[in-house]
């Protein structure tokens, strides 16, 4: 897992299942499709 906070204060989480964005209120999932890296 990787965690990163960008200059706008958005927190990004990278996991084996994709990338997730937390804006302080909402978590948005960007899941990887099968076979993608």
C-alpha positions as CSV (number, residue, x, y, z in Angstrom):
1,X,0.0,0.0,0.0
2,X,1.1,3.5,-0.7
3,X,-0.3,6.8,0.7
4,X,0.2,10.2,-0.8
5,X,-1.3,13.7,-0.1
6,X,-1.3,16.1,-3.0
7,X,-1.0,19.9,-2.9
8,X,-4.8,20.2,-2.8
9,X,-5.0,18.1,0.4
10,X,-6.4,15.1,-1.4
11,X,-5.2,11.8,0.0
12,X,-4.5,9.0,-2.5
13,X,-4.2,5.3,-1.5
14,X,-2.6,2.8,-3.9
15,X,-3.5,-0.8,-3.1
16,X,-3.4,-4.1,-5.0
17,X,-7.0,-3.5,-5.9
18,X,-6.5,0.0,-7.4
19,X,-6.3,3.6,-6.4
20,X,-8.6,5.3,-3.9
21,X,-9.0,9.1,-3.4
22,X,-10.2,10.7,-0.2
23,X,-11.1,14.4,-0.3
24,X,-11.9,14.7,3.4
25,X,-15.5,13.7,2.9
26,X,-15.8,11.1,0.1
27,X,-13.7,8.1,-0.9
28,X,-13.7,7.4,-4.7
29,X,-12.4,4.1,-6.0
30,X,-10.5,3.7,-9.2
31,X,-10.3,-0.1,-9.4
32,X,-7.9,-1.9,-11.8
33,X,-9.4,-4.1,-14.4
34,X,-8.4,-7.7,-14.7
35,X,-5.0,-8.0,-16.5
36,X,-4.1,-4.3,-16.1
37,X,-1.0,-3.2,-14.2
